[in-house]
Amino acid sequence: MPKSVEEQVIAIIAEQALIEPGDVSMDSTLEDLGIDSLGLVEAVFAIEETFDVSVPFNANDPAESEFDITNVKSMVAAVEKLVVEKSG
């Protein structure tokens, strides 16, 4: 059975944080998990590659991006939205 979007996003975030997926909580922020700006960019690239989507993320000004990186839950929701829009 294919993994859910949530499971895949958590796996990508965990890989960047060098922790087990089970240690990633939906309320965790990237900062909580020790992911810096480079790790965030790598996670965005991995999400794009995994889901074949284009993430509206501006690495130079993350606050101005349409991709919500507030916490893991918001990132999962944003990816789910992109996947739905793509399959539209």
Secondary structure, 3 states (H helix, E strand, C coil): CCCCHHHHHHHHHHHHHCCCHHHCCCCCCCCCCCCCHHHHHHHHHHHHHHHCCCCCCCCCCHHHCCCCCCCHHHHHHHHHHHHHHHHC
